[in-house]
Structure formats: structure tokens, C-alpha cells
Amino acid sequence: MGAELLLSRRDVAFLLYDWLDVESLTKRERYAEHSRETFDAVLDLCAEIAAERFAPHNKLSDTAEPEFVDGRVRLPAEVKVALDAVAAAGLIGGGMDERVGGLALPQVVQTACFAWFQAANIGTWSYAMLTVGNANLLLAHGSDEQVDAYVRPMIEGRFHGTMCLSEPQAGSSLADITTRAERADDGTFRLFGTKMWISGGDHELGENIVHLVLAKIPDSPPGVRGISLFLVPKHLPSGERNDVVLAGLNHKMGYRGTVNTVLNFGEAGGAVGWLVGAPNQGLAAMFHMMNEARVAVGTGAVALGYTGYLKSLDYARTRTQGRPPGAKDPAAPPVPLVEHADVRRMLLAQKAFVEGGLGLVLYCGKLLDEERTAATPEARAHAHMLLEVLTPIAKSWPSQYCLQANDLAIQVHGGYGYTREYDVEQHYRDNRLNPIHEGTHGIQAVDLLGRKVVMADAAGLTALSAAVQETVGAALAAGGEAADLGGALDAALSELVDTTAAIHGADLDPAARLANASVYLEAAGHVVVAWVWLAQFLATGDRDDAFHQGKRQAARYFYRFELPQTGPKFDLLARLDPTTVETDPGWL
């Protein structure tokens, strides 16, 4: 499969250069060794590796699921070949410092790079995604010894990483984890407990697996205040196998190429672990990886939606079926599916969702670059707050609406769409996991409404409003159609701000205040993506080729078909509708 059916290289370039002005980052010290030429070279390399090493075994990974054989995980050989190619190209450390062997790429460029692999084979890419997040956490919170012993081998592709949070009885409620970490005389800890849903938890893809494990030290405070973080390798520095046992595999509807495990720690005296950071600060440290993973999940959702869109577009252009309404001659040849208005509607909806979603996650990558390298502390703080409020949206909005794009891709294919001979049914199954991955849709909604929009005296929402209003101002100044779109967005933003104030200004208990948080997240997400589309509309300028005309038409679609749906949602939210909290569980 060619890279042209994975992502649009032209769209990536438009978003990076025409809209986000990524070239300007090369004026900053951290990125001074880079240029547009180096960015493009890395992007082209990723597209090539994705097409040649990842996409060809996507179906194989889906059908030949990981197997538990003689206590070990068996995977198709192609998985290791693909991951080794990524490591050999230096891409595991793409965004990391040169001092540890990284390439010091801007996060926004790395996000675009990684999207190629997610579109090609998200099951195989998940191993690398987890390793990158694991290494970044240790770079931020680990000791120099931990970085030397574990991060450098991960960057080289010799070690892989996981995050071990959930437990069978606790799920997403981390306050209820029971894995314990007992101090040993040598300064290490011994861990005892069971972790569930651990992606990449056991395999033979490298020399070692670095588990980052949440556990509680005895006599620590209750709840999340007593959680610490530990580095627990599969193999100890001596080469001896650590007391981490593969207890079983979980079998999922999608991401089947990513082994998902149950791990037992401490069956034979305790798994040896090293404390990462300070005691009882483990959840704060783990959020470094979790927030990164949340944007990565959103990017993966976009990538799966995007490749499904491109494949359904290709199918609609080549598959002939039916005749236009009003056709007089029954002997006239059938026309391509794309000639039918309803098929164009479905394709246009997909385009609006996936290109809007890609813009959103790349913008979040640019914010991380701003947070790291902006010239003033105020600018860095502003970027941090804006990223905080956008993270739950960047995770959940693509997971919901790019999944909807996959649904439409199947529909465009008709009966062929739900057969395994075509890719789009697998893309849907893979993407259906993303509304659950790294915190469910409901968890992200509660985080957004209950915390992110009110934290630090609503600094995040204030920063978002200012950014949107800046784009609205540019649109109003441009006049014409851009001004019309800007006016619609300005009205929707006012509804978002007023509704937020109404919800938090009401005398409600927390359950009632957050009862409709998912509706809030969907409405807020649509406002944010409408903003992304207005920015893209403005970036097209007056260019009239098919690409830029298509951009403007997708923006029109989003404003005419999607943004108006926020009105009823804001009305329901402003009424503080009590239907869900008034529902007795016995009535269900």
C-alpha cells in the first residue's frame, strides 16, 4: 500500500507550514539545527517506513493475534522488523534531547511523523508509542542513573516500555489500587500485586521491558495521595528475570496486534523496583506519561479516521454504481459513487472530522513546543494552560468523531465495507478502543468540566477564549465569507463561556454539576474544531486549486452541518437538566 492512502502529505505540509508556521521554531536555540528541509526529510522517511514496514502486516497482526505459548508471548516476526526500522532511523528519540541520543525535533513535527505509523498499523506502533512515553517520563522525573540504564537503551530500540496503572478490581479508579511496595535494605523496593490491561506487558521484541508501576508504600496516605511510582524491569541489571509473571492475555476487538496482558508482581518474594521521583508523588509523575498518551490516542484516532477516509474516497472514485437522479436513459453506464450527493456528504463529513482533528492534535504539539521554548515565562505559562484545557478535548473529540468517520467509510463501501477483504472494517474496530484508552470519554469530560475550565481561576478557558477570539478577529478583518464564519464561531464561543459560568455558578452538588459533562465535552470540542477550521480557512488565502477549494468546502460543511448542533447541547446544559441524576438505577 502506498503512503498516499495513509495520510495526505500535502495536508500535513499545509498544517505545519501554512497554518502553524513550524519553520519559525528553527529560530529558537533548541531547534536551531533544524530547517524545513530536515523536517520534510524526516516526514518523508516516516511515510516510507510506514508504507513499507507497517502497513503490509496490518491485517496479519489483526488475524494472527498474540499467543501465550509456554509462558511467553508469540508475535508475527514482522512486528519486530517494523519497530527495529523505526529505532534504526532514530525516531524513538525523535523529540528527545541530543544529549541522550535524540533528534530534538519539535513536538509538532514528531506528532505528524508518528501519525503515519498510527495510520499504517496502530497495533504495531503502540509498542513504540508506549516506549516513547515511558522514556519521556523518566527524562522528566527519573534519576541520572535511571536515564542512563533504561532511557538510552529504549531510544536505541533495545528496551521497550509500559505503563502499569489499572488493576482488576479498580479499573480507572486509581485511588483504589492495592499493589504495594515494601522497602528493602538495599534501597530498592519489593512490589506485590496484579496489574490489568497492560499493553505491551510481555513480549520478545527486545532485550528488556521497563514497567512503570503505580503502587502504595505501606503507611502512605489513603487514596491517590499515597501513590508512588516505580521502575520495575522485566530483567534485572544482572540479567536475572525479575519477579514479574505473565498471568494471561486480554483479547480485544481492535488493536489486536498489541499484546494486552495481566501481570502478577511478587509471586516469588517480590518484584524488584526503584522509586521514580519522590514517595507519594507517583500519580503526578505518571500524568506526564498519561497526558502525552492522551494526545497520542487522539492522534491515533485521527490517523485511523484519516486512512479510512482516503480509502473510502479512493473506492468512491473508482467504483461505479447507479445513475444520477433524473437520468432518462436506463442504458446509460453507471457513474462512480462519488457522483452521488449522499456519498459526497459522507466523504465531506469524514474530511471535516479527520482534517479538523489532525489540525487539533498538531496544534497541541505546537503548544508543547511553546511551553518548552517560548521566550518568556508568561508565554510558556500561557501555552501550558491552553494545553491543559485542550488535552481532554484532543483525546476524546477525535476518538468520537474520527470513529464516526470510520463508520461513514464503511457506509461508502456499502456491503463490501463490513467484509474483512477491505481495510475499513478493521479501522473501525481499532478506533472503537480509543474512546476508552487512557481514560474514557466520561472521565475526560469530568476532567474538562470539573477541573480544567475552572483551574487557576479559569486560566485555561480564558487562554482558549483569547486564542479563538484572535482568529475570529482576523476573520472579521478579512471580511466576506471568512467574516460570516467568524461571526458564527464568536457566537458559539460566547455560548461556551456563558454555559460554563452558569454550570459553575449554580448551587449544585458535584454529581448534579457534572451529570452532563459528556454533553459539555462534545459541544466544547465542536467549538474548538470550528476554530481550527476557521484558522485553516484563513490559511488557504485566495488560492483556487482543488486542494485549497476542498479545504474551504470542508470548513463550510463543518459550520453548516456540525457547529449548529452545539446550540441544543448548550441549551440543555444551561438548563442544568437533571434527567440523569434523577434516574433511579432500578428503572434501567
N, C-alpha and C positions, 0 to 999 in steps of 0.2 A: 504494500500500500504506500502510495506517495504521501509526502508530508502535506500536500495541498488539501487532503481530506481530513487532516487532524486539526489544524488551526489555519487561519488566514495570516500569512506572513505580512501581507500588506496592511491588514488591520492592526497587527502588533506594532508595525512601524508607525502607523498613523497615531496610535495611542501614545506611544513612547515619545515620539519626536514632535508631531504636530500639536498635540494637546499638552502632554506633561513636560515637554521641553527637557528631557532627560540629559541632553547634551550639556546643559548648563551645570550639571553636577560635576563635570570634569574640571571645573574651575576651583573646586574645593580640594583641600590637601589630601583627604582620604582617597579620592578618585582621580587624582591628577595624572596617574599613569595611564588612564583610560581615555578613549575617544569614541566617537560614533563608530569608527571602523572596528575597534575591538569589541564593542557591544554587538555589532552586527555579525562579526565572526563567531562569537560565542552563540548567538541565537541561531545562526545557520548550522553550527555544529550540533546543537541540541536537536534541531529539526531533523538533521540527518541521522543521528543516533536513534532518535525516537522512531523514525520510519524504518530503519534497517535492523535495529536490535530489540525494540519493544513491541511495536505493532504486530510483527509476524507471529508472535506466540501468544497474543492476547486471547484468542479462542482456546488455545491449548491450555493455558493457565486456568481458564474458566471451566473446562471439562475435566482436565486432569488435576483435580484438587489436591492439596497437600495430604499426604498419608502418614499415619502413625504406624511405623514399622519397626519392631524390635526396640521400642523406646525412643526412636528418632523420627524426625520429620523428613519425608522424602518429597522433593520438589522437581519439576522439569528442569533439565540441565540449562535450558535457555534463560532461565531466570538469573542465574549467576553470571552468565555471559553478558547479559544486558547491564547488570549492575557493575560488573567489572569494567565495562566500557565507559560508564559514567565516571567511575573513580579514576580511571586512567586519564581521562580528559581533565581532571582536577575539579570537577563540578560539585563534588560533595562539599568542598570548602569554598564554593564559588563566592559566597558573600562574607567569608571569614577573613580575618586579618592575615596579611602576608607573613607575619611573624610565626604563625602556626602552620603555614603551608597553604593558606587560602589565596584566592584571586582578588579579594577586596572589591568585588563587583557591587554596584548599588543594589539594594534590596529590590527595587522596582524592576531592574533588569533580570535579576535572579528569578523573581516571580514569573516573568514572562518565559524565561528559559524552562523552568520546571513545568509550566503548563503544557509544553509539548509532550513531556513524558506522561503526564496525567491523562492527556487525550489519547495517547497511543496504547497505554497499558497501565491502568491505575493500580491494579493488583501487584504488579512487579514494582512499580515506583514507590509504593507505600513503605517498602523496606528502607529505601534511601531517604524518604521524607522523614521517617522516624529517626533515622541516624543523624540527619542534619539538625533536627530539633534537639535531640539529646546532646549533641556536641555544642550547640549554641548555649544551652542551659549551663553546661559545665564551664564554658568560657566565661559566662557571666557570674556564676556562683561557686564554681569549684576551686580547689587549690591548684597551685602551680604543678604539684606532683600529679594530681588527677588529670590535669590537662596534658601533661607530657605522657603519662602512662596510657591514657584512654582516648583523648581527643585526636591526637596526631594519628594513631592507627585508624580511627574512624575516617578521617579525611583521606587517608591513603586507601580506604576501601577494605582494609583487613579486618576491622571490627565493625559490628553493627550495633544499633541502639534500640531500646524500647522505652515506654513509659508505663509503669505498673501502678495504677490508681485503684480501679474498681475491685470489689470483692463480691462473691456470690450473694451474700446477704445484704450488701449495702448499695450496689449499683452506683448511681451518680451521687448518692448521699455520702460524701467523704467524711462527714463528721462521725459516721457510724463504722468506719473501718476498725478492724481488730488486730491486724498484723502488728506484732510487737517487735521491738528492737532492744535487746539486752546488751549492756556494756560488757566488753571483755577486758581482761587485764592488759592486753597489748594495745589498747586504744581503739580497736575496731569494735564492731557490734555483731551480734548474732540475731538473725531475723527468723521469725516463726509466723507462718500464716499462709493464706491462699489468695492468689490474685486471679481475676477472671477477665475475659475479653482482652487478652494481651496480644495485640497484633505483633507479628514478628518475634513471638516469645521463644521459639526454638527452631533452629534450622542448622544447616551445614554450609551456609553461604560464605562464611568467613572463619577466621581463627577464633573469634570470641564474640559474645553478645554482652553489651553493657546495659544492665537493667537499672533504671532509676525508679526506686520503690518508695512509696509513701508508707510510713509506719509510725507507731507511737512508742516512745520510750516510757517505761513504767514510771508512774508518779508525775507524768506530764499533765497539764491542764486538760479538762474534758473538751470534746468537740474538736473543731478544726484548729483551735488554738494550741492543741497538743500534738500536731502532726509534724514529723520531721522527714527529711529526705535522705535517702541512702543510695550509694552506688554499689550495686551488687553484681559482679561479673559472673558469667557462666563458668569461666575458667579463672582460677586464682593466678596471681603472678608466678607461682611455682609451676603452673601448668596443670595442677590438680583440678578435677571437676569440683565446683562449688556445690553446696547442698541446695541446689535448685532443681526440682524434678518436674518434668513434663507430665502432667496428670491427664491431659486429654485435649482434643481439638474441638472447636466450635465450627459448625457448618452453616454458612450464611447464603443468602440469596444472591449476593453480589460480592465484589472484591474477593472472589473465590481463590485467586492466586496468592492472596496474602494469608499466610497461616495465622490462625487466631486460636489462642491457647488458654488453658487453665494451668497455672504454675503453683506448685507447692514449695514453700520456702521452709527449710528447717526440719525435714523428716528424719535426719540423721545427726542431730546435735546442733543445728543452726547454720543458716547461710551467712557467710562472712560478708559484711558490708562496711562501707566507710561513710561517715556522715558528710553530707554536702551542705555547706553553709552552717548556719547556727542551729542549735536544737530548737524545736518547736516553730521554726520558720519555714518548714518544708512546703507548705501549700503556697506561700508567697513565691518561693523559688520555682515550684512546679508550674505556676501560672506563666512563667517566662516561656516554657515549652508549650503549655496549653493554648495561650493566646496566639503563638506562632502557628500552632497546629490548627487553630480555628480558622485563621485566614487561609491556611493551606487547604483545609477542607472546602472552604468556599471556592478557592481556585480550582480544586479538583472537580467540584460540581459544575463550574463554568466550562472547564475543559471537556467534560463528558457531554454537556449540553451542546457545546460548540461543534465537536466532531459529529454528533448526531445530526445537527442542523446541516452541516456541509454534505453529509452522506444523503440526507433526505432531499436536499437541493439538487444534488447530482442525479439522484433517482428521478426526481420530478422533471428534470430537463431531458432525460433520455427515455423514460417510459411513456409510451403513447397509449392513451385510453380515453374513449369517449369523444364527444364533439361539443362545441360551444352551444349554449342555449340559443335557440332560434335558427340553428343550422337547417337549411332546407333540403340539402341533398343527402339522403341516407347512405349513398355510396361513397360519400367523401371520406378520405382517410382520417383515422383518429388523430387527435392532436396530443402533444406532450402534456403531461399532468400539470405542468406549470402554467399552462394556458387557462386553467380553470380558476376562477376568482377565489373559491374557497380554499384551494390549495395554496394560492398566493397568500391568503390570510394566515394560514398555518405557518408558512415559511417566514412571513414578515413578523409574526409573533415570536418565533424562535430567534430570529435575527435580533429583535429588540431585547429579548431576555439575555441572550448569550453575549452580544457585543456590549450591552449595558453592564452586565455582570463582570465582563473582563475589564472594562474601564474602572469599575469599583475596586476590584482587588488590586489592580495595578496602582491606583491612587493610594490605597493603603500601604503598598510597598514604598511609594514615594514619601509618604508621611514618616515611615520608619527612617528613611534616609534623612529627612529633615530633622527628626528627633536626634539623630546621631551627629549631624554635621552642620546644622544651621549656625549662622554666625553669632547669634546672641542667645543667652539663656531664655529670654522671653519667647523667641521664635521656637526654640526646642520644646519649651513647656507647652506652647500653643499646639504644636504638632502632636505632642503626647496626648493631650486632652482630646483632640479631634480623633486620633486613632483609637482612644479608649471608647468613645461613643460609637464609632463606626465598626468596631470589631464584631459585636454580636450581629450586626446587620450584614457585614461581609461574609460571615459564616452562614447565616440562616437564609438570607434572601436568595442567593444563588442555589442553595440546597433545595429550596421550594420551587423557584420559578425556572431554573435550568432543568430541574426534573420535569417540570411541566413541558419544557421544550422537548425533552426526550419522548414524552408521551405523544406530542404532536408529530415528532419524527416517525414514530411507529404508524400513526394515522396516515401520514403522507404515503407511506409504503403500502397501505391497505393490508390485505391478507398476508402479504409477504413480510410485513413488519413484525409480526409476532412469531415468525419462524426463526430457528437458530441459524439458518443459512445467511441471514442478514445481521449486520452488527448492531442495529438499533435496539433490538430487544435486550441484548446484554448491557448496552449503555444505560438503559432504563433500570435494570436490576442493580447495576453497580451504583448508580446515582441515588437509588432509593435508600441506601445506607447513610447518605450524607446528612439528612435531617436529624439523624441520631448521633452520628460521630461527634466526639469532642463536645458533648453537651447537647441535649435535644433542643428542638425548636422552642419548646416551652421554657427550658432553662435559660436559653439566650434571651427570650422575651422578658422574663422576670429580671434578668441581669440588666437589660436595657432600661426598662421602665422603672424598676425598683431601685436601681443604683446608678447606672451610667448617666442618665439625663439629669440627675439631681446632685451628683457628687461634686464636691468643691464649689458649692453654691451655683450649680448648673453650668460650670465652666465648659463642659463638653458640648452641651446643647447650644450654649452661646457661641462657641467656636464654630459649630456646624452652621448655625444660622448666619453668622458673618460670612462664611465661605460661600454659602448658597446665595446670599444677597449680593456678594461681589459679582457672581456670574449673572445674576438677574440684572444688575446694573449695566453690565456690558451688553446684555441682550437688548435692554431698553434703549441704550445709546445707539445700537446698530439699527434699530427701527425695523419696520416691515414685519415679516413672519417671525423673526427672532424675538421681536418685542412682544408679539402675541404669546409666544411660548413662555417668555419671561414673566409676563403677567399671570399666566396660569400657574406657574411654579411659585410665584410670590404669594398667591392666594393659598395654595396648598401648604406652603411653609407656615403661613400665619395660622392655619388650622392646626398644624402640628404643635406649634408653640402654645397656642391657646388651650388646646386639649390637654397638653402636658400640665399646664398650670391648673386647669380645672380638676384633673385627677388628683394631683398632689395638694391642692388647696382644699379639697373636700374632707370632711370629718369622717374618715373611714378607717376600719381596721385593715391591717395589711392584706388579709385574704381578699377582702372586697376590692381594695385598691388594685390588686394585681390580677384579679379574676379574668380580665380580658386583655392581659398583656400580649398574648399572641396576635390579637387583632391589631394592637398598637404597633407591634413589630412589623407586621405586614404593611400597614399604612405608612409608617415611617420609612420602611425600606423602599416603597414606591416613590416617596418624595425624594429620597436620596438618589435613586436611579434616574428619576426625571431630571435631577440636577446634572448627573453625569451625562445624560443625553443632550441637555441644553449646551453643556460645555463642548461636546462633540459637534453639535450642530454649528456652533460658532467657529470651531476649528476648521470646518470644511471650507470656510470663506466663500468665494464665488466660483469655485471650481465645478465644472459641469460634466465631468466624465462619469461613467457609470458607478464607480466606487463611491464618489462623494455624493452623487444623487441618491444612491442606496442608503448612505448614512442619514441623509436628511429625511428620507422616507421612513426609515425605522424610527427616527425621533418623532415624526408626525404620528406614526402608529402608537407609540407609547403615550403620547399626550392625548390622543383622541380615544383610545381604547382602554388604556390601563390607568392613567392618572385619575380620571374621573371616578374610578372605583374607590378611591380613598375617601370621597365625600360621605357615603353611607357609613363607612367604618369610623370616621371621626365623629359623626352624629351619634352612633351607638356608644362610643367611648365617652363623649361629653355627657350623655345621659346617665353615665355610671350604671349601665344596665346590670341588674342583679340576677339575671336568669340563672347563670351557672352556680353562683353561691347559694341561691335559694333551692337548688335541686337536691332533694334528698337522695342519697346513694341507693336507697331501696327502690326508688322509682325507675332506676335504669335497667 
